[in-house]
Amino acid sequence: MIQSVHKACKRLESKLYELSESEDPLAIEVPKILTEACTLVRDANPADPEFSAVVDRVCKTANIGISLAYRDLETEYLPSFAHTRRFPLLQGPTSIYNLFPPSALEVLVQCMNFFLEQWRDIPLFAFVMWIFRSLFAFFLPKPWRDTPRPHPSSSPLSRFGPRPPSLPATSSPLVRSIYEARCEISSDIIYAEPIKLVSDGSCLALPSMGGHRQRTPILSYCLIKTSRRDEDPPLITRYTDVGLSEVAYACATDEQKKLIFVADRARVKSYAWADPRTGKIHKNARPTHTLASPAHAGPLAVLTPGTLLRAGKGSAAVWTYEVLPTHGRSGRTRIGPLFSGDSWRDDYGEVEDSAGSPATSVIAFADPKLAPAVWHPHPARPATMLCSTDPEESEDYSFIALDLAHGAQQGARYFGNGAAIGGFATSAAAPNEFMTAANDGHMRLHDTRVPLPVLSICAASGLEECGAVLFVHPDGIPAVFTGSTNDQVVRLWDIRARKMVYELATGNTAVSGMAWDAQRSALYVATSSPYDRYDYRRARLPPSMLPEPEPARGMPNVDDEGGFDKCWPKNAKHTEDYWGAVFDAGSHRILRYTFKEDADPSILPPYGEMTSG
């Protein structure tokens, strides 16, 4: 089998090289060739002893094709190529809103109206312009009032797709509330731009950047658990200055030890948000450990309480931090020798002077060239990591299962993503499935037993990086939440019905990360605002959407002249009437969507205070 596959791959590679060297290359041909390569794996017999060799050989061809598309053909985003009719591609709204901001569309409409007015006496031209304007209007999104709303308690900040999937009669009230967007929405401002969101239970950790030119590492975090199950804890963001020399981009949490770990390229620092013995919450997170990791600058992972791993090229450093020295009660006791690294920070005096504790041990990878860029615990094997590399360095767009318990050997190989992987998502209820979020605008559902995705989701317009993905199973029913950066929405997908259910507003902010609180059926979304005051204009609403003289909680006010006294981003991805209520965050936010059977749809987040420049 491997011989025939090898010949087929050589033929496909020849076509790719010819395409890259042609004077007028067609980038659209690359996905077709990659689809043909994927067919070689789908047609192979997984029980064949040579199957893993077939996967590796086809992966090599796929890597060549993807690299050529980006490097030689200057493709910005590669369309999905690993889907079939049996393993389909799901797409969301196809409105041209996905490609152009409303401000650009407004200019285009004004131009069409101008030419229609100027040449209305020329029948043929007027007719052509009328046809063009009608077709243009057809692709614009419908007003919110003309979209489905399956329940009176569905949030006005939700927007359902056409013909939303129906739920079985046996569906639980919780599942119905989630799929009908019956939620109460609250939020809190984040005063530093979040990079990602990490959670392992009661704490939402948000490594952030702030200060002058965004060079200062800041740890933002929220505590989301209370002693009462039926009580929603106040959504309050807490902050701690991080004593690292660079912005912390890696993060992990230890729920049992009440620790948050953040790391730059040289060191790892831990902060305790509570006493692990009594559970008493600290007023401010306390500096606890500093760990030296000069040779390991990759992602972090807490596989078991008390043990931290950090990936590097060819190996992973391991710290058993329960026996390591700490900064003491004052948080200032030096650990190890004096730190001598450089820093771009303007406030260099705030940089921790401890070099930190060296690694307790090191796990050598079987592949000395392996340098994980993103990893995540396998859904069924805790000592195995789903691991992807940075394709700009490795030119490898596949990812593997890395068995740390047995010599860090490579297990299964998976591929089908058209760009670097930004994150993984797993669910305890699905031990044989996981999701990937790739920077080609697609999320993909993988089965651990097959190398190619079983479902692909165009999570946005396909022309942007994916913000985040969540794979959850409320009452055993699978649901996928995807976060969008450019489209500035959260979307729920029904993977059984294979279609998008609805969108949730994020207040014109890009999604940085998401987390799910199963105990309270709450979705947490960390967002960042791409706008400043000079990007705003006065908000415009049709009369039907103007607030009442005594607005409901969370709704904006009306000024003395009866107009809308708030502002709206000039280049927002949606107009003010895209949703059933108007909401602009105006800043970085942590948003909480709490799904309830008896949700009060009038509970909405406060309108942002951004003013126009």
Long-range contacts (C-beta under 8 A, 24 or more apart in sequence): 1-44, 1-45, 1-48, 1-50, 1-51, 1-54, 2-50, 2-53, 2-54, 2-57, 5-40, 5-44, 5-54, 5-57, 5-58, 6-57, 8-40, 9-37, 9-40, 9-57, 9-58, 9-60, 9-61, 12-36, 12-37, 12-61, 12-65, 13-61, 13-64, 13-65, 16-61, 16-64, 16-65, 16-68, 17-68, 19-68, 19-73, 20-68, 20-72, 20-73, 25-72, 25-73, 27-69, 27-73, 27-74, 27-75, 30-65, 30-66, 30-68, 30-69, 30-73, 30-75, 30-78, 30-81, 31-78, 31-79, 31-80, 31-81, 32-81, 33-65, 34-62, 34-65, 34-66, 34-81, 34-82, 34-418, 35-81, 35-82, 37-61, 37-62, 37-65, 38-62, 38-81, 38-82, 38-416, 38-452, 41-451, 41-452, 42-84, 42-452, 46-449, 46-450, 52-413, 55-413, 55-415, 55-451, 56-413, 58-415, 59-396, 59-398, 59-413, 59-415, 62-397, 62-398, 62-415, 63-391, 63-395, 63-396, 63-397, 63-398, 66-391, 66-397, 66-418, 66-419, 67-391, 67-395, 76-463, 77-418, 77-419, 77-440, 77-441, 77-462, 77-463, 77-464, 78-418, 78-419, 78-440, 79-418, 79-440, 79-462, 80-418, 80-440, 80-442, 80-456, 80-458, 80-462, 81-416, 81-418, 82-415, 82-416, 82-417, 82-444, 82-452, 82-453, 82-456, 83-453, 83-456, 87-452, 87-453, 87-454, 87-455, 87-456, 88-455, 88-456, 88-498, 89-456, 89-457, 89-458, 90-455, 90-456, 90-457, 90-458, 90-493, 90-495, 90-498, 90-499, 90-500, 91-458, 91-500, 92-161, 92-458, 92-459, 92-460, 92-491, 92-500, 92-503, 93-141, 93-161, 93-500, 93-503, 94-139, 95-139, 95-140, 95-141, 96-139, 96-140, 97-140, 97-141, 97-573, 97-574, 98-460, 98-461, 98-463, 98-487, 99-461, 99-463, 101-571, 101-572, 101-573, 102-572, 102-573, 102-574, 102-575, 103-570, 103-571, 105-140, 108-136, 109-133, 109-136, 112-136, 141-578, 143-577, 144-577, 144-578, 144-579, 144-580, 145-544, 145-580, 149-580, 150-180, 150-181, 151-176, 151-180, 151-181, 151-182, 152-601, 153-180, 153-182, 153-598, 153-599, 153-600, 153-601, 154-180, 154-181, 154-182, 154-601, 155-181, 155-182, 155-183, 155-184, 155-185, 155-504, 155-580, 155-593, 155-599, 155-601, 155-604, 156-579, 156-580, 156-581, 156-601, 156-604, 157-185, 157-504, 157-505, 157-579, 157-580, 157-581, 157-583, 157-604, 158-183, 158-502, 158-503, 158-504, 158-505, 158-579, 158-580, 159-502, 159-503, 159-505, 159-578, 159-579, 159-580, 160-501, 160-502, 161-499, 161-500, 161-501, 161-502, 161-503, 164-499, 164-501, 164-502, 165-494, 165-496, 165-497, 165-499, 165-501, 171-477, 172-474, 172-475, 172-477, 173-597, 174-474, 174-475, 174-521, 174-595, 174-597, 175-474, 175-475, 175-477, 176-597, 177-521, 177-595, 177-596, 177-597, 177-599, 178-474, 178-479, 178-492, 178-521, 178-595, 179-479, 179-492, 179-494, 179-501, 181-492, 181-502, 181-504, 182-595, 182-596, 182-597, 182-599, 182-601, 183-504, 183-523, 183-593, 183-594, 183-595, 183-596, 183-599, 184-593, 184-594, 184-596, 184-599, 184-600, 184-601, 184-603, 185-554, 185-591, 185-592, 185-593, 185-594, 185-603, 185-604, 185-605, 186-232, 186-235, 186-591, 186-592, 186-594, 186-603, 186-605, 187-235, 187-507, 187-585, 187-589, 187-590, 187-591, 187-592, 187-605, 187-606, 188-222, 188-235, 188-236, 188-237, 188-589, 188-590, 189-237, 189-587, 189-588, 189-589, 190-220, 190-237, 190-526, 190-587, 190-588, 190-589, 190-590, 191-220, 191-237, 191-239, 191-587, 191-588, 192-216, 192-218, 192-220, 192-239, 192-588, 193-528, 193-588, 194-220, 194-512, 194-513, 194-526, 194-527, 194-528, 194-588, 194-590, 195-247, 195-248, 195-249, 195-512, 196-249, 196-251, 196-512, 196-513, 196-526, 197-468, 197-512, 197-513, 197-514, 197-515, 197-524, 197-525, 197-526, 198-251, 198-252, 198-253, 198-513, 199-224, 199-253, 199-515, 199-524, 200-252, 200-253, 200-254, 200-255, 200-302, 201-225, 201-253, 201-255, 202-255, 203-253, 203-255, 203-258, 203-260, 203-273, 204-515, 204-524, 204-526, 204-590, 205-251, 205-253, 205-260, 205-262, 206-237, 206-512, 206-513, 206-526, 206-590, 207-242, 207-247, 207-248, 207-249, 207-250, 207-251, 207-262, 209-247, 211-345, 211-346, 211-347, 212-346, 213-346, 214-247, 215-247, 215-344, 215-345, 215-346, 216-241, 216-247, 216-345, 216-346, 216-347, 216-350, 217-241, 217-242, 217-244, 217-246, 217-247, 217-248, 217-262, 217-264, 218-242, 219-248, 219-260, 219-262, 219-271, 219-285, 221-260, 221-273, 221-285, 222-524, 222-590, 223-273, 223-274, 223-281, 224-517, 224-522, 224-524, 225-519, 229-519, 229-520, 232-520, 232-522, 232-592, 232-594, 235-590, 235-592, 237-590, 238-273, 238-284, 238-285, 240-271, 240-284, 240-285, 241-350, 242-269, 242-271, 243-269, 243-287, 243-290, 243-350, 243-351, 243-352, 244-269, 244-351, 244-352, 245-339, 245-341, 245-342, 245-343, 245-344, 245-345, 245-351, 246-343, 246-344, 246-345, 250-298, 250-299, 250-300, 250-310, 251-300, 252-300, 252-301, 252-302, 252-308, 253-302, 254-302, 254-305, 254-306, 254-308, 255-305, 256-305, 256-306, 257-305, 257-306, 257-322, 259-288, 259-289, 259-321, 260-285, 261-300, 261-302, 261-308, 263-293, 263-297, 263-300, 263-310, 265-297, 266-292, 266-293, 266-294, 266-297, 266-341, 267-291, 267-292, 267-293, 267-339, 267-352, 267-355, 267-356, 268-293, 268-300, 268-308, 268-310, 268-319, 268-356, 269-352, 270-321, 286-327, 286-331, 287-327, 287-331, 287-332, 287-352, 288-326, 288-327, 288-331, 289-319, 289-321, 289-324, 289-325, 289-326, 289-327, 289-335, 289-356, 289-357, 290-327, 290-335, 290-336, 290-352, 290-354, 290-355, 290-356, 290-357, 291-319, 291-321, 291-324, 291-356, 291-357, 291-359, 292-336, 292-355, 292-356, 292-357, 292-358, 292-359, 293-317, 293-356, 293-359, 296-359, 298-371, 298-372, 298-373, 298-375, 299-372, 299-373, 299-374, 299-375, 301-375, 301-377, 301-385, 303-377, 303-382, 303-383, 303-404, 304-382, 309-363, 309-404, 311-371, 311-372, 311-375, 311-387, 312-371, 313-368, 313-369, 313-370, 313-371, 314-364, 314-365, 314-367, 314-368, 314-369, 314-370, 314-371, 315-362, 315-363, 315-364, 315-365, 315-408, 316-362, 316-363, 316-365, 316-372, 316-404, 316-408, 317-359, 317-361, 317-362, 318-359, 318-360, 318-361, 318-362, 318-363, 319-357, 319-359, 319-360, 320-360, 321-357, 323-360, 324-357, 324-360, 325-357, 327-354, 363-404, 363-408, 364-408, 365-402, 365-408, 366-407, 366-408, 366-409, 366-410, 367-410, 369-394, 370-402, 370-410, 372-402, 373-420, 374-421, 374-422, 374-423, 374-424, 375-402, 375-424, 376-423, 376-424, 376-425, 376-426, 376-434, 377-426, 378-426, 378-434, 378-448, 379-426, 379-427, 379-428, 379-430, 379-431, 379-432, 379-433, 379-434, 379-448, 380-431, 380-432, 380-448, 384-411, 386-424, 386-434, 388-420, 388-421, 390-420, 391-419, 391-420, 392-420, 399-436, 401-448, 412-448, 412-449, 412-451, 413-451, 414-446, 414-451, 414-452, 415-451, 415-452, 416-444, 416-451, 416-452, 416-453, 416-456, 417-442, 417-444, 417-453, 418-442, 422-465, 422-466, 423-466, 423-468, 423-469, 425-469, 425-470, 425-471, 426-471, 427-471, 427-472, 427-473, 427-478, 428-473, 429-473, 429-476, 429-478, 430-471, 430-473, 430-478, 433-471, 434-471, 435-469, 435-471, 435-480, 436-469, 437-466, 437-467, 437-468, 437-469, 437-482, 438-466, 439-465, 439-466, 441-465, 441-466, 442-466, 443-469, 443-480, 443-482, 445-471, 445-480, 445-495, 455-495, 455-498, 457-482, 457-493, 459-483, 459-484, 459-491, 460-484, 460-485, 460-486, 460-487, 461-486, 461-487, 467-510, 467-511, 467-512, 467-513, 467-514, 468-511, 468-512, 468-513, 468-514, 468-525, 469-514, 470-514, 470-515, 470-516, 470-523, 472-516, 472-518, 474-518, 474-521, 481-514, 481-516, 481-523, 483-511, 483-512, 483-513, 483-514, 483-525, 484-510, 484-511, 485-510, 485-511, 486-510, 486-573, 487-573, 488-572, 488-573, 488-574, 489-573, 490-514, 490-523, 490-525, 490-593, 504-593, 505-574, 505-579, 505-583, 506-585, 506-589, 506-591, 507-583, 507-584, 507-585, 507-586, 507-589, 507-591, 507-605, 507-608, 508-568, 508-569, 508-572, 508-573, 508-574, 508-584, 508-585, 509-585, 509-588, 509-589, 520-594, 521-594, 521-595, 521-596, 522-592, 522-593, 522-594, 522-595, 523-592, 523-593, 523-595, 524-590, 524-591, 524-592, 525-590, 525-591, 525-592, 525-593, 526-588, 526-589, 526-590, 526-591, 527-585, 527-588, 527-589, 527-590, 527-591, 528-588, 529-585, 529-586, 529-587, 529-588, 529-589, 531-569, 531-571, 531-586, 531-610, 532-613, 533-610, 533-611, 533-612, 533-613, 534-612, 534-613, 535-569, 535-570, 535-571, 535-613, 536-567, 536-568, 536-569, 536-570, 536-610, 536-611, 536-612, 536-613, 537-567, 537-568, 537-569, 537-570, 537-612, 538-563, 538-564, 538-566, 538-567, 538-568, 538-612, 539-564, 539-566, 539-567, 539-568, 539-576, 539-582, 539-584, 540-564, 540-568, 540-576, 541-576, 541-577, 541-582, 542-577, 545-576, 545-577, 545-582, 552-602, 552-604, 553-602, 553-603, 553-604, 554-581, 554-583, 554-602, 554-603, 554-604, 554-605, 554-606, 554-607, 555-581, 555-582, 555-602, 555-604, 555-607, 556-582, 556-607, 566-607, 566-608, 567-610, 567-611, 567-612, 582-607, 583-607, 584-608, 584-610, 586-610
